Amino acid sequence: MTRLNVNINDETAAAIREAMEQGDITATEGVRRALSSYARRHRGQKRGRIELVEEDGGTVTRVVIL
């Protein structure tokens, strides 16, 4: 296992805290899940298989999986 220390802004810290409260998970698990989700989305977009369209505030308005 690799240990990684990162600096995050207040908005990101708040998002992690919110995920922790909603999912009853640790900060480590919240970050792990977020990075895993990002990696899956990025790989899918690279292959032209997923399209996400977002509005201000991060609301997903359309998801296309091909």
ZIRANOR-V817473 format. One record per residue. N is the residue number from 1. PHI is phi in degrees with one decimal (* if undefined). BURIAL is + if it has 24 or more other ideal C-beta (glycine too) atoms within 12 Angstrom, else -. Layout:
n={N,N}
phi={PHI,PHI}
burial={BURIAL,BURIAL}
This chain:
n={1,2,3,4,5,6,7,8,9,10,11,12,13,14,15,16,17,18,19,20,21,22,23,24,25,26,27,28,29,30,31,32,33,34,35,36,37,38,39,40,41,42,43,44,45,46,47,48,49,50,51,52,53,54,55,56,57,58,59,60,61,62,63,64,65,66}
phi={*,-108.3,-97.3,-135.4,-105.3,-133.2,-101.3,-128.6,-81.6,-62.1,-64.0,-67.7,-61.4,-64.7,-63.9,-66.5,-60.3,-63.0,-62.3,-62.5,-68.4,-73.3,-103.1,51.0,-127.7,-82.1,-60.9,-59.6,-66.5,-62.6,-67.0,-58.7,-65.7,-63.0,-66.9,-64.7,-63.0,-60.0,-63.5,-62.5,-63.8,-63.3,-61.5,-64.9,-65.6,-61.3,-87.7,72.4,-103.0,-134.6,-127.5,-118.9,-119.1,-122.9,-97.1,-56.9,91.5,82.3,-73.0,-79.1,-102.8,-155.4,-128.5,-120.2,-114.8,-107.0}
burial={-,-,-,-,-,-,-,-,-,-,-,-,-,-,-,+,-,-,-,-,-,-,-,-,-,-,-,-,-,+,+,-,-,+,-,-,-,-,-,-,-,-,-,-,-,-,-,-,-,-,-,-,-,-,-,-,-,-,-,-,-,-,-,-,-,-}
